[in-house]
């Protein structure tokens, strides 16, 4: 069954990834506004995202491939463990540990996807990871170890999700996210029914999480990932952890320290150079990614 065809340039795909990262970055503030068990938050958020994806997809296509099912499971683990980590440790710990994903993708892309990882890619990963650690050096803690473990699992599963989504090639990645959200809701349903009633502000935060922080950005991510490499798909959204403190600064007037500013500059410069490298070298097409129809 064929879906309406869409073709994107790499530049437009990058812009979709940036837009997705901006929307993802609202997670820290919104999750903290809901006084529920983290598994319940993850479940209801995913239930709302299911409705968003059904509106977008209309007629889901299931091919039963291990890539489609595997990506769904990896997605469900990612969205659940990130919420658990955000509730059980600091927001800084949670997001830093999730964005160890580029390391896993860099390690396995060549074997799993046959996508060549260049020295420039490894250098970018090195600077990005160093910048993120520096950015949160004042806040990164070793306490709340269970939350930190959830953060590590979120990073591993996010890397697996990106790899399996890219592996689908001409498949149907949107269905993977739809199924993943359904799985996340089913896993959490017994926790959801035991939660106390919410005030209007709590429901507003949950609805915003489902629509604007999960549903729409992951739809953009699924569209974009066919036109960038798996490593690009986890490196470019790394601006998400940089934006979290920006929202805190805007709404709570908390000023980041000098190390945070240096770390942010390093990450932004590394990702920007990585995105512009094909243009600067005259190789506008990604050697590992050929344009395909969606």
Secondary structure as the mmCIF struct_conf table of DSSP 4:
data_model
#
loop_
_struct_conf.conf_type_id
_struct_conf.id
_struct_conf.beg_label_comp_id
_struct_conf.beg_label_asym_id
_struct_conf.beg_label_seq_id
_struct_conf.end_label_comp_id
_struct_conf.end_label_asym_id
_struct_conf.end_label_seq_id
HELX_RH_AL_P HELX_RH_AL_P1 UNK A 10 UNK A 24
TURN_TY1_P TURN_TY1_P1 UNK A 25 UNK A 26
HELX_RH_AL_P HELX_RH_AL_P2 UNK A 27 UNK A 32
TURN_TY1_P TURN_TY1_P2 UNK A 33 UNK A 33
BEND BEND1 UNK A 36 UNK A 36
HELX_RH_AL_P HELX_RH_AL_P3 UNK A 38 UNK A 57
BEND BEND2 UNK A 58 UNK A 59
HELX_RH_AL_P HELX_RH_AL_P4 UNK A 66 UNK A 88
BEND BEND3 UNK A 89 UNK A 89
HELX_RH_AL_P HELX_RH_AL_P5 UNK A 91 UNK A 98
TURN_TY1_P TURN_TY1_P3 UNK A 99 UNK A 100
HELX_RH_AL_P HELX_RH_AL_P6 UNK A 101 UNK A 113
HELX_RH_AL_P HELX_RH_AL_P7 UNK A 119 UNK A 135
TURN_TY1_P TURN_TY1_P4 UNK A 136 UNK A 139
BEND BEND4 UNK A 142 UNK A 142
HELX_RH_AL_P HELX_RH_AL_P8 UNK A 145 UNK A 167
TURN_TY1_P TURN_TY1_P5 UNK A 168 UNK A 170
BEND BEND5 UNK A 171 UNK A 171
HELX_RH_AL_P HELX_RH_AL_P9 UNK A 173 UNK A 192
TURN_TY1_P TURN_TY1_P6 UNK A 193 UNK A 194
BEND BEND6 UNK A 195 UNK A 195
HELX_LH_PP_P HELX_LH_PP_P1 UNK A 196 UNK A 197
HELX_RH_AL_P HELX_RH_AL_P10 UNK A 200 UNK A 208
HELX_RH_PI_P HELX_RH_PI_P1 UNK A 209 UNK A 215
HELX_RH_AL_P HELX_RH_AL_P11 UNK A 216 UNK A 224
HELX_RH_3T_P HELX_RH_3T_P1 UNK A 225 UNK A 227
BEND BEND7 UNK A 228 UNK A 228
HELX_RH_AL_P HELX_RH_AL_P12 UNK A 230 UNK A 235
HELX_RH_3T_P HELX_RH_3T_P2 UNK A 236 UNK A 238
HELX_RH_AL_P HELX_RH_AL_P13 UNK A 239 UNK A 252
HELX_LH_PP_P HELX_LH_PP_P2 UNK A 254 UNK A 256
HELX_RH_AL_P HELX_RH_AL_P14 UNK A 258 UNK A 280
TURN_TY1_P TURN_TY1_P7 UNK A 281 UNK A 282
BEND BEND8 UNK A 285 UNK A 285
TURN_TY1_P TURN_TY1_P8 UNK A 287 UNK A 288
#
